[in-house]
């Protein structure tokens, strides 16, 4: 049985039926979909409004980036204020028929690398949506760009 795709994000358009097809175009024209000012409002609680939405995102936050919600909130804050908007796209959650319309950003920032004994430019790829109620930021991806 194939379920029709359900959009759980604040983006007003319904998730298109073709998303279920292998290799389907998931792009959404006209972005960014979410006003950076609204995203920043949601981050004023030090990340408590961030919900890692996919298993991979939870694993990347915990194991690869070693960031808590507050650290991820800072990455998202920097991404929407000084990062580069890449595109908007439909992203699937942990269930095949649940989708969210997301904005993707790249953020480059200098960080001190202990083992290299120097500051290096680190690039992050972040993808998120605001949920239908407008109260949570659904974080879909939070990782270095080589994991795309």
C-alpha positions in Angstrom: 0.0 0.0 0.0 1.3 3.4 -1.0 0.4 6.4 1.3 0.0 9.8 -0.2 2.8 12.1 1.0 2.0 14.3 4.0 3.6 17.8 4.5 4.3 18.4 8.2 6.1 21.7 7.7 4.7 25.3 7.8 5.2 25.6 4.0 1.7 25.9 2.8 1.9 23.8 -0.4 1.0 20.1 -0.1 3.7 17.6 -0.7 3.4 16.5 -4.3 2.5 12.9 -5.1 5.6 12.3 -7.3 7.9 12.4 -4.3 7.4 8.7 -3.7 9.0 7.9 -7.1 12.6 6.9 -7.2 14.8 9.8 -8.3 12.0 12.3 -8.2 12.8 16.0 -8.3 12.5 17.2 -4.8 13.4 20.9 -5.4 11.1 23.7 -4.5 11.5 27.0 -6.5 11.4 30.4 -5.0 13.1 29.9 -1.7 14.2 30.5 1.0 10.8 29.2 2.3 11.3 30.4 5.9 12.1 34.0 6.9 15.4 34.1 8.7 13.9 36.5 11.3 11.3 33.8 12.2 14.0 31.1 12.4 16.0 33.4 14.7 12.9 33.9 16.9 12.6 30.1 17.3 16.3 29.9 18.4 16.0 32.3 21.3 15.4 29.4 23.7 19.0 28.1 23.2 17.9 25.3 21.0 15.0 23.8 23.0 12.8 24.4 20.0 15.1 22.4 17.7 13.8 18.9 17.0 16.3 16.6 15.2 13.9 15.0 12.7 15.7 12.1 11.1 17.7 9.3 12.7 20.8 10.3 10.6 20.5 13.9 11.9 20.4 12.7 15.5 23.5 10.4 14.9 25.4 13.2 13.1 24.7 15.7 15.9 25.8 13.3 18.6 28.6 11.3 17.0 30.1 13.3 14.2 29.7 16.9 15.4 29.5 16.2 19.1 26.9 19.1 19.5 24.0 19.5 21.9 20.9 21.5 21.0 22.5 24.7 22.0 25.5 24.1 19.8 23.3 23.2 16.8 21.2 26.3 17.5 24.3 28.4 17.2 25.1 26.8 13.8 21.7 27.5 12.5 21.8 31.0 13.8 25.1 31.7 12.0 23.8 29.9 8.9 20.8 32.2 8.4 22.7 35.4 9.3 26.0 34.9 7.5 25.9 31.6 5.8 24.8 31.0 2.2 21.3 29.8 1.2 21.7 26.8 -1.2 18.1 25.7 -2.1 14.8 24.5 -0.9 13.7 20.9 -1.2 11.3 18.3 0.0 12.9 16.0 2.7 11.5 12.7 3.9 11.3 11.8 7.6 11.7 8.4 9.1 8.5 7.2 7.5 8.2 7.1 3.7 5.0 9.2 3.5 6.0 12.0 5.9 7.7 15.0 4.3 8.8 18.5 5.1 9.7 21.5 2.9 13.2 22.5 3.9 15.7 25.2 3.3 19.4 24.2 3.0 22.3 26.5 4.0 26.1 26.2 3.9 28.1 27.8 6.7 31.9 28.3 6.8 33.5 29.3 10.0 36.9 29.3 11.6 37.4 26.8 14.4 40.4 25.8 16.4 41.5 22.2 15.6 43.3 20.8 18.7 45.2 18.1 16.8 46.2 20.4 14.0 47.2 23.2 16.6 45.6 25.9 14.4 42.4 27.5 13.3 40.9 26.0 10.2 37.9 26.9 8.0 35.2 24.3 8.6 32.1 24.0 6.3 28.7 22.8 7.6 25.6 21.8 5.7 22.3 22.5 7.5 18.8 21.7 6.3 15.7 22.6 8.3 12.0 23.3 8.2 9.6 25.0 10.6 6.8 22.6 11.6 3.1 23.3 10.9 2.4 24.8 14.3 5.3 27.2 13.9 6.8 26.3 17.3 9.6 23.9 16.3 12.5 23.9 13.9 12.8 20.5 12.4 16.5 19.8 11.7 16.9 17.4 8.9 20.6 17.6 8.3 23.5 18.9 10.3 26.9 17.7 9.0 30.0 18.4 7.0 29.3 18.8 3.3 31.2 15.6 2.3 28.3 13.6 3.9 25.6 15.0 1.5 
